[in-house]
C-alpha cells in the first residue's frame, strides 16, 4: 500500500437473494476503481453465508470522495441497496501504522 498515513474504506455486506447481475457489477466496479487517482489497492473476501468484507486503500479522503461521487459507482450503489444487499456498512479509517510479514521461500 505504501507508507502510512493512508486511508481505508471498509465495506461489510450481507448478500440478499436477488443476485442477478451482481458478479458483473462487482467486476465492473473493481475495474473502474483501479483507474482512480489515489487508489492504492483492495482486498475482498466473502463467506459461504454471503457475508463479505472489502477493504479499499486510498491516498486521501479527497480521493475517496471522488470515488464515492462517480456516476457509475453511484448507480451500482443504488443496485446494491435495491437488490444485492440485505444490509451493509461503510467505514473510513486513517492508517497511521502498518506492519507487514512475508515468509521467505
MILUMTI-771332 format. One line per field, with one value per residue: residue in three letters; x, y, z of N, C-alpha, C in turn; chain. Coordinates in pm, 1 decimal, padded with zeros to 6 digits. Layout:
BEGIN
r = ala:...
n_xx = X:...
n_yy = Y:...
n_zz = Z:...
ca_xx = X:...
ca_yy = Y:...
ca_zz = Z:...
c_xx = X:...
c_yy = Y:...
c_zz = Z:...
c = A:...
This chain:
BEGIN
r = unk:unk:unk:unk:unk:unk:unk:unk:unk:unk:unk:unk:unk:unk:unk:unk:unk:unk:unk:unk:unk:unk:unk:unk:unk:unk:unk:unk:unk:unk:unk:unk:unk:unk:unk:unk:unk:unk:unk:unk:unk:unk:unk:unk:unk:unk:unk:unk:unk:unk:unk:unk:unk:unk:unk:unk:unk:unk:unk:unk:unk:unk:unk:unk:unk:unk:unk:unk:unk:unk:unk:unk:unk:unk:unk:unk:unk:unk:unk:unk:unk:unk:unk:unk:unk:unk:unk:unk:unk:unk:unk:unk:unk:unk:unk:unk:unk:unk:unk:unk:unk:unk:unk:unk:unk
n_xx = 00080.9:00206.7:00373.3:00241.1:00084.8:-00229.6:-00556.3:-00838.1:-01125.8:-01378.9:-01589.1:-01857.0:-02078.0:-02396.1:-02521.0:-02824.3:-03111.0:-03144.3:-02949.5:-02898.3:-02691.7:-02506.7:-02230.6:-02123.1:-02157.2:-01997.1:-01745.2:-01718.3:-01707.1:-01471.1:-01285.3:-01322.8:-01261.3:-00992.3:-00867.7:-00876.5:-00747.4:-00534.5:-00613.5:-00502.4:-00514.3:-00687.5:-00856.8:-01061.6:-01314.5:-01546.6:-01784.2:-01939.8:-02193.6:-02271.0:-02179.9:-01964.0:-01645.6:-01484.5:-01195.0:-01073.9:-00793.9:-00666.6:-00508.0:-00592.4:-00859.8:-00996.3:-00963.5:-01119.1:-01369.8:-01404.6:-01429.4:-01661.3:-01845.8:-01854.2:-02039.8:-02107.6:-02040.1:-02220.1:-02459.4:-02425.7:-02423.4:-02689.7:-02814.8:-02711.3:-02834.2:-03104.3:-03125.7:-02900.3:-02789.9:-02881.4:-02807.8:-02554.6:-02240.5:-02031.0:-01717.2:-01469.6:-01128.8:-00824.3:-00502.0:-00233.0:-00017.6:00143.6:00211.2:00399.8:00443.2:00617.8:00670.1:00980.6:01074.5
n_yy = -00119.2:00114.4:00377.2:00471.3:00784.5:00660.6:00590.4:00379.1:00227.3:00042.0:-00199.1:-00375.4:-00638.7:-00802.0:-01038.2:-01041.4:-01227.1:-01166.5:-01175.0:-01144.6:-01034.1:-00940.3:-01031.6:-00931.6:-00656.3:-00616.5:-00688.5:-00489.3:-00259.1:-00308.2:-00294.2:-00028.8:00124.3:00073.3:00244.2:00492.0:00800.1:00806.8:00563.0:00277.3:00002.9:-00314.5:-00552.3:-00839.3:-01052.0:-01321.8:-01507.3:-01835.9:-01794.1:-01558.6:-01324.4:-01050.4:-00879.6:-00596.9:-00418.3:-00115.7:00075.6:00403.7:00709.7:00960.2:01136.5:01297.4:01162.8:00937.5:01060.5:01146.5:00900.1:00805.4:00981.0:00915.5:00857.6:00602.7:00440.3:00535.2:00450.7:00173.0:00157.2:00216.4:-00009.4:-00198.9:-00127.8:-00157.8:-00422.4:-00616.6:-00632.0:-00716.3:-00583.9:-00342.3:-00189.2:00098.7:00204.6:00448.5:00477.8:00606.7:00502.8:00481.9:00331.9:00042.8:-00300.1:-00545.0:-00882.8:-01138.8:-01464.3:-01605.8:-01773.3
n_zz = 00000.0:00040.7:00223.7:00541.7:00638.1:00514.3:00377.9:00454.1:00323.3:00457.4:00371.4:00459.5:00391.2:00349.3:00144.4:-00045.8:-00167.1:-00434.6:-00684.7:-00953.2:-01202.0:-01022.6:-01005.3:-01244.3:-01204.1:-00976.7:-01080.0:-01275.7:-01114.2:-00972.2:-01177.2:-01262.3:-01029.0:-01005.1:-01182.4:-01066.8:-00945.1:-00671.0:-00568.5:-00400.9:-00368.0:-00306.0:-00101.2:-00075.1:00060.5:00087.3:00266.6:00276.5:00369.4:00257.0:00370.5:00341.2:00318.6:00206.6:00162.6:00068.0:-00023.7:00002.6:-00098.1:00002.0:00177.0:00001.5:-00240.5:-00187.2:-00167.5:-00432.2:-00564.5:-00440.7:-00549.1:-00818.0:-01113.0:-01228.8:-01014.8:-00824.9:-00939.9:-00918.5:-00640.8:-00586.3:-00702.2:-00529.4:-00284.2:-00359.3:-00450.4:-00427.6:-00164.2:00169.1:00389.0:00480.4:00573.8:00571.7:00649.3:00720.6:00764.5:00897.8:00831.0:01026.5:01093.0:00973.5:00966.1:00813.4:00701.0:00541.5:00462.4:00388.4:00083.2
ca_xx = 00000.0:00289.4:00397.9:00134.5:-00058.4:-00321.2:-00691.6:-00903.2:-01270.9:-01411.3:-01725.2:-01906.9:-02206.1:-02467.9:-02593.0:-02966.2:-03140.3:-03156.1:-02810.9:-02882.9:-02607.9:-02415.0:-02090.2:-02084.7:-02147.5:-01878.5:-01627.0:-01711.7:-01663.2:-01329.8:-01208.0:-01335.0:-01189.6:-00848.9:-00817.5:-00896.4:-00632.8:-00531.7:-00646.1:-00379.0:-00532.3:-00810.3:-00869.3:-01202.3:-01343.2:-01687.8:-01810.9:-02047.7:-02321.0:-02297.9:-02121.6:-01839.2:-01569.8:-01394.3:-01118.0:-01004.8:-00694.5:-00664.9:-00407.9:-00650.2:-01005.0:-01046.2:-00970.9:-01236.7:-01488.2:-01418.8:-01482.0:-01799.1:-01929.5:-01852.6:-02176.3:-02124.6:-02036.0:-02347.5:-02560.4:-02403.2:-02467.5:-02835.8:-02846.7:-02679.6:-02941.4:-03233.2:-03132.3:-02792.7:-02754.8:-02984.7:-02751.6:-02412.1:-02181.0:-01909.6:-01637.9:-01347.6:-01029.2:-00690.0:-00399.9:-00111.8:00091.5:00117.3:00317.0:00388.5:00525.4:00612.8:00759.3:01073.2:01055.0
ca_yy = 00000.0:00233.3:00420.6:00548.4:00757.0:00646.5:00567.9:00254.0:00216.4:-00094.5:-00220.6:-00506.4:-00659.2:-00928.6:-01053.6:-01077.6:-01337.9:-01117.1:-01151.7:-01141.2:-00922.6:-00897.4:-01056.3:-00838.0:-00524.2:-00616.0:-00687.0:-00357.0:-00162.0:-00336.3:-00240.4:00116.9:00183.0:00058.3:00355.8:00617.4:00865.2:00788.5:00424.8:00206.0:-00141.5:-00365.2:-00692.6:-00872.3:-01190.8:-01348.6:-01639.1:-01914.9:-01739.2:-01433.9:-01208.9:-01013.2:-00762.2:-00541.3:-00304.3:-00039.8:00166.5:00530.6:00807.8:01072.3:01140.9:01359.4:01056.1:00857.3:01138.9:01144.1:00767.8:00798.5:01062.8:00864.4:00826.0:00457.5:00386.2:00571.7:00360.6:00042.1:00169.8:00204.6:-00150.5:-00268.9:-00102.4:-00205.9:-00565.2:-00710.2:-00642.3:-00701.5:-00482.0:-00313.9:-00075.2:00156.2:00277.1:00508.2:00482.8:00650.5:00405.8:00553.4:00235.6:-00086.5:-00399.4:-00648.0:-01000.6:-01232.9:-01576.4:-01627.8:-01900.3
ca_zz = 00000.0:00054.0:00360.4:00604.9:00650.0:00401.5:00426.5:00418.0:00332.5:00497.1:00323.8:00500.4:00324.7:00354.0:00019.3:-00042.9:-00257.3:-00572.2:-00724.8:-01098.6:-01243.8:-00916.0:-01039.4:-01349.1:-01142.5:-00889.8:-01167.4:-01338.8:-01013.3:-00943.1:-01289.7:-01261.5:-00915.2:-01027.8:-01260.2:-00995.2:-00882.2:-00526.2:-00532.8:-00369.5:-00370.8:-00247.2:-00061.7:-00058.6:00096.8:00111.2:00322.5:00215.7:00415.7:00186.3:00438.6:00277.0:00360.8:00107.1:00212.9:-00036.6:00031.8:-00068.6:-00058.4:00077.7:00188.8:-00121.5:-00339.7:-00150.7:-00203.1:-00578.0:-00598.9:-00391.8:-00636.1:-00954.7:-01154.6:-01241.2:-00878.7:-00760.4:-00995.7:-00855.6:-00501.2:-00588.0:-00723.6:-00405.4:-00186.5:-00408.0:-00484.1:-00396.0:-00022.2:00271.0:00479.3:00462.0:00643.4:00514.0:00748.4:00667.1:00871.3:00862.3:00870.2:01068.9:01107.8:00911.1:00987.1:00710.6:00716.1:00431.3:00485.3:00276.8:00011.1
c_xx = 00085.8:00306.4:00278.7:00177.4:-00125.0:-00456.3:-00744.8:-01054.1:-01301.4:-01560.3:-01765.4:-02048.4:-02264.5:-02549.9:-02739.1:-02986.8:-03144.7:-03018.7:-02789.9:-02806.1:-02506.0:-02268.4:-02040.8:-02066.6:-02023.0:-01751.0:-01608.2:-01661.6:-01515.6:-01240.9:-01207.8:-01252.4:-01039.0:-00787.6:-00827.4:-00767.4:-00642.5:-00566.9:-00516.0:-00392.6:-00657.3:-00793.6:-01016.9:-01216.4:-01493.0:-01703.2:-01924.6:-02185.8:-02357.4:-02244.7:-01985.9:-01776.5:-01478.3:-01326.7:-01045.8:-00912.4:-00679.3:-00557.6:-00467.9:-00801.9:-01067.5:-01059.4:-01091.5:-01364.2:-01511.3:-01476.4:-01628.5:-01893.9:-01935.0:-01992.8:-02201.7:-02125.5:-02167.6:-02461.4:-02548.2:-02445.7:-02619.7:-02880.6:-02819.5:-02789.5:-03073.4:-03241.0:-03028.0:-02770.2:-02878.0:-02939.0:-02605.5:-02369.4:-02058.9:-01842.2:-01513.4:-01251.5:-00897.0:-00590.8:-00272.3:00008.4:00049.6:00239.0:00295.4:00483.3:00510.3:00718.6:00851.2:01047.6:01150.1
c_yy = 00126.3:00268.4:00497.5:00693.8:00741.3:00609.7:00433.5:00272.6:00068.9:-00115.0:-00362.2:-00522.0:-00795.1:-00937.2:-01089.7:-01197.0:-01297.5:-01079.0:-01151.2:-01014.3:-00878.3:-00913.9:-00958.2:-00696.8:-00514.2:-00611.6:-00550.6:-00252.7:-00182.8:-00281.6:-00088.3:00179.7:00176.5:00171.6:00490.6:00669.5:00846.0:00649.2:00347.8:00054.5:-00183.7:-00513.1:-00719.6:-01019.8:-01204.6:-01491.0:-01709.1:-01864.6:-01607.3:-01309.7:-01178.1:-00889.3:-00723.0:-00420.6:-00242.7:00060.4:00286.9:00623.4:00917.4:01059.4:01205.2:01255.5:00965.2:00930.1:01139.0:01009.8:00756.6:00872.7:01013.4:00816.3:00676.4:00390.8:00415.6:00481.8:00222.0:00045.0:00153.9:00061.1:-00231.6:-00252.6:-00166.3:-00357.6:-00652.6:-00733.7:-00632.1:-00602.5:-00460.6:-00200.4:-00029.9:00236.0:00330.4:00525.5:00535.3:00547.7:00484.1:00461.6:00105.9:-00176.2:-00508.5:-00762.6:-01083.1:-01340.2:-01592.4:-01763.4:-02006.7
c_zz = 00000.0:00199.8:00415.1:00621.6:00514.0:00461.4:00378.2:00426.5:00355.4:00470.0:00362.2:00446.6:00357.4:00226.1:00044.1:-00135.6:-00404.0:-00624.2:-00875.9:-01138.0:-01140.7:-00955.4:-01144.9:-01292.5:-01055.6:-00973.1:-01232.4:-01240.4:-00980.3:-01054.6:-01287.9:-01149.5:-00934.9:-01107.1:-01190.0:-00933.2:-00731.0:-00479.1:-00515.2:-00374.9:-00297.5:-00210.9:-00036.9:-00025.1:00121.3:00161.6:00250.0:00255.6:00348.7:00253.9:00375.6:00336.7:00245.6:00167.6:00094.2:00031.3:-00059.2:-00013.0:00030.4:00087.4:00065.3:-00233.0:-00313.4:-00192.1:-00353.9:-00623.0:-00558.6:-00485.9:-00780.8:-00994.2:-01170.6:-01104.4:-00806.1:-00810.9:-00932.4:-00708.5:-00492.4:-00609.6:-00596.9:-00302.3:-00230.0:-00419.7:-00418.4:-00246.6:00067.4:00378.1:00444.0:00553.0:00563.0:00624.9:00679.7:00783.4:00816.3:00916.6:00900.6:01080.4:01043.1:00933.4:00883.8:00742.2:00590.2:00455.6:00364.8:00211.9:00057.2
c = A:A:A:A:A:A:A:A:A:A:A:A:A:A:A:A:A:A:A:A:A:A:A:A:A:A:A:A:A:A:A:A:A:A:A:A:A:A:A:A:A:A:A:A:A:A:A:A:A:A:A:A:A:A:A:A:A:A:A:A:A:A:A:A:A:A:A:A:A:A:A:A:A:A:A:A:A:A:A:A:A:A:A:A:A:A:A:A:A:A:A:A:A:A:A:A:A:A:A:A:A:A:A:A:A
